């Protein structure tokens, strides 16, 4: 199921991430588009500031925005 609770929240790559389209450098910043539950855990679709998008593990990113739960 797709979860858009964190849509628009800023994040950054915690470490270098290998992606189909290339490598996302450590500390590259982006914006969360959506999350979904995968067999291996939570996956997050991120629109990186360089214009690319990728689906990464929630453990590969760090939230940089302050999240206020309502």
Buried (B, 14 or more C-beta within 10 A) or exposed (E): EEEEEBEEBBBBBBEEBEEEEEEBEEEBBBBBBBBEEEEEEEBBBBBBEEEBEBBBBBEBBEBEEEEEEE
